[in-house]
């Protein structure tokens, strides 16, 4: 099953297109977005706001847990 819906891909596509044209601006400061990753993040957050199918943002806790588990598993295999 797909992780992202059609709305998410269209919003990201639009954000990247605007970034390439120099029209995409960040929220708080209003500066032009130069990073491709930042443009994708803006597109995904817009899709979330408009009710598109987008996975939740990874929190610091959830990413730390997953890395801990993987390091534990790999250290056990080495022995």
N, C-alpha and C positions, 0 to 999 in steps of 0.2 A: 504494500500500500504506500502511496506517495506521502512524503512528509509535508510538502508544501502544496498549497492549492493554486489554482489559476490566477487568482487575485494577487497572490504574493509575487508570482513571476512577472505579472504585468506591472506591478508597482516598482519592483526592482529594475525592470527594463526601462521604465520611464525615468527613474532616478539616475541610472547610468547615462542615459541619453542626455539628460539635463546637465549632468556633470561634464560630459564631453563638450557640450556647447558653452560651458562656463556659467550656467544659469542656476545651478543647485547651490543653495546656501544652508548652513547649519542653523539649528534652532535658536540657541541662546544668543550667540554673538552676531549672527547674520553674516559671517564670513563665507567666502566661496569654498566649496568642498573640493579638495584636490586628490584625496585618497579614494581609490576604488572600493576598498573595504568599508569606508565611512559611507559612501553612496549606497552600497548594498544594505548597510545597517539602517539607513534612513528609509529605504524602500520597504524593508521588512517591518519596521515600526509603523509605517503608514498602513501597511496591509493589516497589521494587528489591530490598529485603531478602527479600521473600516470593517472588521469582523471576518477577515480572511483566515484560511487555515494555515497557521504558522506555529511551529513549536515554541514553547516557552523559552525565554532567555535563560541561559545557563547561569546559575548563581555561583558565587565563590565556593559555598559549601558543597554543592553537588559536584563541581569539578574536582575539588580536593578529595572527596570520597572516592571518586572513580580512579584517580591516580594512585591513591593509597592501596586500593584493592589490587590494581594491576601490578604494582611494585611488590606487594606481598606474595602474590601468586607466582611471579617470576622468580622471587628469591627462594620460594619453596621448591620450585622445580630444579634449581641449580644444585641443591643438596642431594 
